[in-house]
Amino acid sequence: MQSLSRRELQMGTAANLNINGGIQTITVYPPPPAKGGIAINTEDYLCLGEDQFLNDVIIDFFLSKIFDIGSSIRI
């Protein structure tokens, strides 16, 4: 599984891959070997563009990350 760099995504590589039918995984949280990881792929990334609707994968990804960060804070 090859990941794309932020630079490649900013330069439109993700858009080109999606047009050509290739979808690649950008990142997974929590990362392997943890179970239940939520993967963000190039198709999900494209929904972050202006005038686009967020999809459930993006929302789940960030909620998972926020929950993990919040549960590690000790008061």
N, C-alpha and C positions, 0 to 999 in steps of 0.2 A: 504494500500500500504506500504510494508516494503522496507526500503532502505538498501543497503549494505554498510558496512564501507569500507574505503580505505584499511584497513588491510586485510579484507576478500577478496577484489578484488586482492590485491597483492599476496595473498597466493593461487590464482587460483580458488577461489570459483566461480567466474564469468564463467570461462571456463567449470567447472563441471556443472553448471546450464545450460549452453547453450547446452552441449552435451546431457543432460537429457531432453531437450526440454523446460525447464523453463526459461522464460525471465523475469527479474525483473527491475523495474525502479530504477536507482541509484540516479538521481537528476533531478530537474525541474527548469528552469530559464526563466522568473522570477517566483519565488515560488508562490504557491497559497496563497491568493485568487486572485492574478493578473490573467487577462485573456491572452490567447495566449502563455502560457508557452511552452518551448521546452524541451521535456523529453529526457534524455540520459538513455538508458537501457543497460543491460549486453551485448547485441549483438553489440551495437554501441561502447561500451568500448573495445571490443575485436579487433576492427579495428584499435586501437591505437598501436597495437603490431608492432614489427619490421617487415619490408617488407610487410606491409599492406597498403592499400589505405584508405585515409580518406573518410568517407561517408558524405552526405549532412547534416545529423543531427548534426554531430560534428562541421562542419563549421558554420551552422546556430546558434548553441548554443553559440559559442565563438564570432561570429559577433554581436549577440544580446547583449551579456555581454559587449563587447568593446564599442558598440554604447551607451549603458546606462551609462557607466563610463565616456565616452567622453562628453556626453550631460550634465552631472552634474558638469563639470569643468567650472568655470566662469573666464573669462579673464578680 
